């Protein structure tokens, strides 16, 4: 049997619903997603060597011949920390590879990103300071710039942008949209809108024990692939602590700075939206994410 590689990829962005979309699509009879999300296989040149090719192809070996294969790794749009994934994808998967990119209102993505990293002690206390001292918050929100690296290797018609808000509001409709883009039938009955994956608020936070297990190469290679997804998630919840942090609210100045820094990138993103509006603005972001102004006081 010939090696199988993905027919499409969910390439990000971080904290934008990739886990939920992955689960919804994996439930489709016409599609096959491996039990392990975030393979990150295309982040290293090792995937191009014989052993790496075999290991990556092995993730899709259970797929039926009539199914399209896919995986989801947000690391594929985390340039410049990780780079080279598009070229590796082209070499392994070919020029017909399709790409799904979930994009989220930038300030909302940054807040959720900061909340996630703060829960595992990888971030400073406030999102205001985080944006100032760590360039990754803005870099990973430059969606057009992240896409540039993929569009250097794949045509624009191979890319579908999905807005996070659309996914949240209409899971069934989003699955239908993606299936139409892929040219396969969508079974709307398998999408469970009540099951939301990887929510930040109150979700399990990896402890030293769970982190050491999850990152162990032997576990990732030999044990994890054999565990049913439900059992793996249940075990992780039992062994993990719960996040007790509240999400840090940004100041008005931080929101304005983020939108000013991203203005050119957001403008370049609009032509890629297939006629849909982004629906994001600095004013609506301030209203949604900042603390309400006290009576008679200044906003945020």
Secondary structure, 3 states (H helix, E strand, C coil): CCCCCCCEEECCCCCCCHHHHHHHHHCCCCEEECCCCCCCHHHCHHHHCHHHHHHHHHCCCCCCCCCEEEEECHHHHCCCCCCCHHHHHHHHHCCCCEEEEEECCHHHHHHHHHHHHHHCCCCCCCHHHHHHHCCHHHHCCCHHHHHHHHHCCCCHHHEEEEEHHHHHHCHHHHHHHHHHHHCCCCCHHHCCCCCCCCCCCCCEECCHHHHHHHCCHHHHHHHHHHCCHHHHHHHHHHHCEECCCCCCCCCHHHHHHHHHHHHHHHHHHHHHHCCCCCCCCHHHHHHHHCCCCCCCCCCC
